[in-house]
Amino acid sequence: MAVSAVYLLVLAACAQIPVKPSFDEFVRSLDLDRPVIGVQVVSRDQAAPLLRSKGFVLPRRKGVWVVDVDDYSPAKKAGIQVADLLVSVNRSPVPTPEELRSLLREIKVGSPVEVVFLRPEERRKKGAKRASVVWRRGRVKVSPVTLGEFALAGMVRRDDPITGAVAYVHRDTAAAGVTTTVYAAVLGGEDEVAGISLTFKYVGRDWVFWTELHIKAGPKVWKLTVPYRDVKRDVVAADRVWEWYTLGPSDRALQMAYSLATADRALVRFAGDKSYHDHALSRDEQKRLLRTLIAYYALLRRGNPTE
C-alpha cells in the first residue's frame, strides 16, 4: 500500500500552515456542540499539483484529503485512514474542507452517516521498476459525536484516595511518559474544576539537574526558573533517570498549553548549570495537549467533574 508515500506528499503540498487564532479567539470560538468525526482534512487542490509532479495519477472525483485521524474518534473506529480521499457524506459531495464541516453541522449527533472515500493502493507489475497507485472505492458508516464528547473520550480519570483530588489526563499519557515529554492534566475536586496543569518531564541516561525551562512555541517564548527542590527526580531503571516539574493551574499554564499545542514547532530546553537537553514536541504530544484543553472546557461546562 502506498499510503505513507501519498501521505508525505500531501503534507508537503500543504506546508503553508494557516495563521493560528490567538488563545482568546480559540476560547471564544470553541463550539463544544459541533458534530465531528475526528479527522483533519485539506482540499484536493492543495495537494494535487505536487502529487501529479511525482507521477501519481489522481482520481477524477473531487474530495478532501485526510491528513490525520484522531485516536478514539468515530472515524478511527470506522476505519478511515490517512491519505484517504473523502468524496461524499450521505451522498452529498465534499469538494472542500468547508463543505465537509457544513454538512456535519447539519447532521444529528449519534446518527450514522455514510462516508464514501477513495484509498490509494500500490500495484507493481512483474518486472516493473516503479509501482503505480490505484484508487480503491470504500464506504463506511460513521456516527458523529460532539466536539466535547470527542475530547472527553480520549481522557481517563485518576482519583487520589488520600487527598480526594481528581485529575483527567489523556489516555496515552502513561505510554508517553517513558520518554522526555510535555503533557497536561485537568485538575478537579469535590466541587469544581480547578484548571489545567502542565508537566515537563526529562527522561535520559544522564542527569541534567535542570532548574530552568526555556520554552519556544512559534513566536512565543517563556523562561521558567524552578527551585532545585521543586524538580522531582527518580531513577527508574539502570540506564534511565527522570526529572520532572508540574506547573500548577493558572492562566499562564492554559496559554502555554495552547501555544505548545498549536505552534508549527514547539521546543522545550531543560537547562542545568553544566548541561541541557532540548525536546521538540511531536505531533502526537501536541494533539494530546489540544485535546486536554478542549476536555477542560467541556468539563467546565458540565460542572462538577466528579459527577
C-alpha positions as CSV (number, residue, x, y, z in Angstrom):
1,M,0.0,0.0,0.0
2,A,1.3,3.5,-0.9
3,V,-0.3,5.3,2.0
4,S,2.9,6.6,3.5
5,A,4.2,8.0,0.2
6,V,0.9,9.7,-0.6
7,Y,0.6,11.0,3.0
8,L,4.0,12.6,3.0
9,L,3.4,14.2,-0.4
10,V,0.0,15.6,0.8
11,L,1.7,17.1,3.9
12,A,4.4,18.6,1.7
13,A,1.8,20.1,-0.6
14,C,0.0,21.7,2.4
15,A,3.1,23.0,4.1
16,Q,1.7,26.6,4.1
17,I,0.2,26.5,7.6
18,P,-2.6,28.9,8.1
19,V,-2.3,31.6,10.9
20,K,-3.4,30.1,14.2
21,P,-6.0,32.0,16.2
22,S,-4.9,33.6,19.4
23,F,-5.8,31.8,22.7
24,D,-8.6,34.2,23.4
25,E,-10.0,33.7,19.9
26,F,-9.8,30.0,20.3
27,V,-11.8,30.1,23.6
28,R,-14.4,32.4,22.1
29,S,-14.9,30.2,19.0
30,L,-14.9,26.9,20.8
31,D,-18.1,25.1,19.8
32,L,-18.4,22.1,22.1
33,D,-21.7,21.0,20.5
34,R,-20.3,20.9,16.9
35,P,-20.6,17.4,15.4
36,V,-17.2,15.9,14.5
37,I,-15.9,12.6,13.2
38,G,-12.2,13.1,14.2
39,V,-10.3,13.8,11.0
40,Q,-8.1,16.6,9.8
41,V,-8.6,17.3,6.1
42,V,-7.2,19.5,3.4
43,S,-8.5,20.3,-0.1
44,R,-7.7,18.2,-3.1
45,D,-6.4,21.3,-4.9
46,Q,-3.7,21.9,-2.3
47,A,-2.1,18.5,-2.8
48,A,-2.9,17.7,-6.5
49,P,0.0,19.7,-8.2
50,L,2.7,18.0,-6.1
51,L,1.2,14.6,-6.4
52,R,1.0,14.9,-10.2
53,S,4.6,16.1,-10.3
54,K,5.7,12.9,-8.6
55,G,3.9,10.7,-11.1
56,F,0.7,9.9,-9.2
57,V,-2.4,9.6,-11.3
58,L,-5.2,11.2,-9.3
59,P,-8.8,10.0,-9.3
60,R,-11.2,12.2,-11.2
61,R,-13.6,12.5,-8.2
62,K,-13.2,15.7,-6.1
63,G,-12.9,15.4,-2.4
64,V,-10.8,16.2,0.7
65,W,-7.6,14.5,1.7
66,V,-7.4,13.0,5.2
67,V,-4.0,14.1,6.7
68,D,-4.8,13.0,10.3
69,V,-7.2,10.6,12.0
70,D,-7.5,11.1,15.8
71,D,-7.4,8.1,18.1
72,Y,-10.6,7.3,20.0
73,S,-12.6,9.0,17.2
74,P,-15.6,7.8,15.3
75,A,-13.5,8.0,12.1
76,K,-10.8,5.8,13.6
77,K,-13.4,3.2,14.7
78,A,-15.0,3.2,11.3
79,G,-11.7,2.5,9.5
80,I,-10.9,5.8,7.8
81,Q,-7.2,6.2,7.2
82,V,-4.6,8.9,6.5
83,A,-4.4,9.6,2.7
84,D,-8.0,8.6,2.1
85,L,-9.8,11.0,-0.3
86,L,-13.3,11.6,1.2
87,V,-15.7,12.2,-1.7
88,S,-19.1,12.3,-0.1
89,V,-21.1,12.3,3.1
90,N,-24.7,10.9,2.9
91,R,-24.4,11.1,-0.9
92,S,-23.6,14.9,-0.8
93,P,-20.2,15.7,-2.3
94,V,-17.5,17.2,-0.1
95,P,-15.1,19.1,-2.5
96,T,-13.7,21.3,0.2
97,P,-13.0,21.1,4.0
98,E,-15.6,23.9,4.5
99,E,-18.2,21.8,2.7
100,L,-17.4,18.8,5.0
101,R,-17.8,20.9,8.1
102,S,-21.0,22.4,6.8
103,L,-22.5,19.0,6.1
104,L,-21.5,17.7,9.5
105,R,-23.2,20.6,11.2
106,E,-26.5,19.6,9.7
107,I,-26.2,16.0,10.9
108,K,-27.8,14.9,14.2
109,V,-25.1,13.7,16.7
110,G,-25.1,10.0,17.0
111,S,-26.9,9.4,13.7
112,P,-24.7,7.2,11.4
113,V,-23.7,8.9,8.2
114,E,-22.4,7.2,5.1
115,V,-18.9,8.3,4.1
116,V,-17.5,7.3,0.6
117,F,-13.8,7.5,0.1
118,L,-11.1,6.5,-2.4
119,R,-8.0,4.8,-0.9
120,P,-4.6,4.6,-2.6
121,E,-3.1,1.2,-3.0
122,E,0.2,0.2,-4.6
123,R,0.3,-2.0,-7.7
124,R,3.6,-3.2,-9.1
125,K,3.6,-5.2,-12.3
126,K,6.1,-8.0,-12.6
127,G,9.5,-6.7,-13.8
128,A,8.4,-3.0,-13.4
129,K,10.9,-0.7,-11.7
130,R,8.3,1.6,-10.4
131,A,4.9,0.9,-8.7
132,S,1.8,2.7,-9.7
133,V,-1.0,3.8,-7.5
134,V,-4.6,2.7,-7.9
135,W,-7.6,4.1,-6.1
136,R,-10.0,1.7,-4.4
137,R,-13.5,2.9,-3.5
138,G,-14.7,2.3,0.0
139,R,-17.8,3.0,2.1
140,V,-18.2,3.2,5.8
141,K,-20.8,4.3,8.4
142,V,-19.6,6.9,10.9
143,S,-21.5,8.2,13.9
144,P,-20.5,11.8,14.6
145,V,-20.1,13.0,18.2
146,T,-19.9,16.5,19.7
147,L,-16.5,18.1,20.0
148,G,-16.9,18.0,23.8
149,E,-17.7,14.3,23.8
150,F,-14.8,13.6,21.4
151,A,-12.3,15.3,23.6
152,L,-13.6,13.6,26.8
153,A,-13.4,10.2,25.1
154,G,-9.7,10.5,24.9
155,M,-9.3,11.2,28.7
156,V,-9.1,8.9,31.7
157,R,-9.9,9.9,35.2
158,R,-7.5,9.4,38.1
159,D,-8.6,9.8,41.8
160,D,-6.2,10.4,44.7
161,P,-7.6,8.2,47.6
162,I,-5.8,10.4,50.2
163,T,-6.4,14.0,49.1
164,G,-9.6,13.3,47.1
165,A,-8.2,15.2,44.2
166,V,-9.3,14.3,40.7
167,A,-7.2,14.5,37.6
168,Y,-8.1,13.9,33.9
169,V,-5.3,13.0,31.6
170,H,-5.1,11.8,28.1
171,R,-5.2,8.0,27.8
172,D,-1.9,7.9,26.0
173,T,0.0,9.9,28.7
174,A,1.3,6.9,30.6
175,A,2.9,5.5,27.4
176,A,4.3,8.9,26.5
177,G,6.0,9.1,29.9
178,V,8.7,6.6,29.1
179,T,10.5,9.4,27.1
180,T,11.0,13.1,27.5
181,T,7.6,14.7,27.2
182,V,5.2,17.5,28.0
183,Y,1.7,16.8,29.0
184,A,-1.3,18.5,30.5
185,A,-3.9,17.4,33.1
186,V,-7.3,18.7,34.1
187,L,-7.4,19.0,37.9
188,G,-10.5,19.0,40.0
189,G,-12.0,18.4,43.4
190,E,-15.3,17.7,45.1
191,D,-16.9,21.0,43.9
192,E,-15.2,22.4,40.9
193,V,-12.7,22.0,38.0
194,A,-9.5,23.8,39.2
195,G,-7.7,24.2,35.9
196,I,-5.0,22.9,33.6
197,S,-1.6,21.8,34.9
198,L,1.5,21.2,32.7
199,T,4.1,18.6,33.5
200,F,7.6,18.9,31.9
201,K,9.4,15.6,32.2
202,Y,13.0,14.9,31.1
203,V,13.9,11.2,30.7
204,G,17.5,10.2,29.9
205,R,20.6,8.2,30.7
206,D,22.4,11.1,32.4
207,W,21.2,13.6,35.0
208,V,20.8,17.2,33.7
209,F,19.9,18.5,37.2
210,W,17.9,21.2,35.4
211,T,16.4,24.2,37.2
212,E,15.3,26.2,34.2
213,L,12.8,25.7,31.4
214,H,13.3,27.6,28.1
215,I,10.1,27.2,26.1
216,K,9.7,28.4,22.5
217,A,6.3,27.8,20.8
218,G,6.2,29.7,17.5
219,P,6.8,33.3,18.3
220,K,6.0,32.8,22.0
221,V,9.0,32.5,24.4
222,W,8.9,31.7,28.1
223,K,11.6,31.1,30.7
224,L,10.8,29.4,34.0
225,T,13.2,29.2,36.8
226,V,12.4,26.3,39.1
227,P,13.9,25.9,42.6
228,Y,16.0,22.8,42.7
229,R,13.9,21.2,45.4
230,D,10.7,21.6,43.3
231,V,12.0,19.4,40.5
232,K,11.3,15.8,41.3
233,R,13.9,13.2,40.4
234,D,14.0,9.5,40.3
235,V,16.0,6.5,39.0
236,V,13.5,4.3,37.1
237,A,16.0,1.8,35.5
238,A,19.7,1.1,35.4
239,D,20.1,3.4,32.4
240,R,17.2,5.8,32.9
241,V,16.5,8.8,35.1
242,W,13.5,11.1,35.4
243,E,13.5,14.8,36.3
244,W,10.1,16.4,36.2
245,Y,8.2,19.5,37.3
246,T,4.5,20.4,37.2
247,L,3.3,23.9,36.6
248,G,0.1,24.2,38.6
249,P,-3.2,25.6,37.3
250,S,-3.0,29.2,36.1
251,D,-3.8,31.4,33.2
252,R,-0.2,31.1,32.2
253,A,-0.4,27.3,32.1
254,L,-3.5,27.5,29.9
255,Q,-2.0,29.9,27.4
256,M,1.3,28.0,27.4
257,A,-0.5,24.7,26.7
258,Y,-2.4,26.2,23.8
259,S,0.8,27.8,22.3
260,L,2.7,24.5,22.6
261,A,-0.3,22.6,21.1
262,T,-0.7,24.8,18.0
263,A,2.8,26.0,17.2
264,D,4.4,24.9,13.9
265,R,7.4,24.0,16.0
266,A,7.4,23.7,19.8
267,L,10.7,23.3,21.6
268,V,11.5,22.9,25.4
269,R,15.0,23.2,26.8
270,F,15.7,21.6,30.2
271,A,18.7,23.7,31.3
272,G,21.1,22.9,34.1
273,D,24.3,24.6,35.2
274,K,26.6,22.4,33.1
275,S,24.3,20.7,30.5
276,Y,20.9,20.9,28.9
277,H,18.5,18.8,26.9
278,D,16.3,20.0,24.0
279,H,13.0,18.4,23.3
280,A,10.9,19.1,20.2
281,L,7.3,18.2,20.8
282,S,5.9,15.6,18.5
283,R,2.7,15.9,16.6
284,D,1.1,13.4,19.0
285,E,2.2,15.4,22.0
286,Q,0.6,18.5,20.5
287,K,-2.6,16.6,19.8
288,R,-2.8,15.4,23.4
289,L,-2.3,18.9,24.7
290,L,-5.0,20.4,22.5
291,R,-7.5,17.6,23.3
292,T,-6.9,18.1,27.0
293,L,-7.6,21.8,26.6
294,I,-10.9,21.1,24.9
295,A,-11.8,18.5,27.5
296,Y,-11.1,21.1,30.2
297,Y,-13.7,23.4,28.8
298,A,-16.1,20.5,28.3
299,L,-15.7,19.7,32.0
300,L,-16.1,23.3,33.0
301,R,-19.5,23.4,31.2
302,R,-20.6,20.1,32.6
303,G,-19.8,21.3,36.1
304,N,-18.6,19.1,38.9
305,P,-16.1,16.7,37.4
306,T,-16.8,14.0,40.0
307,E,-20.4,13.6,38.9
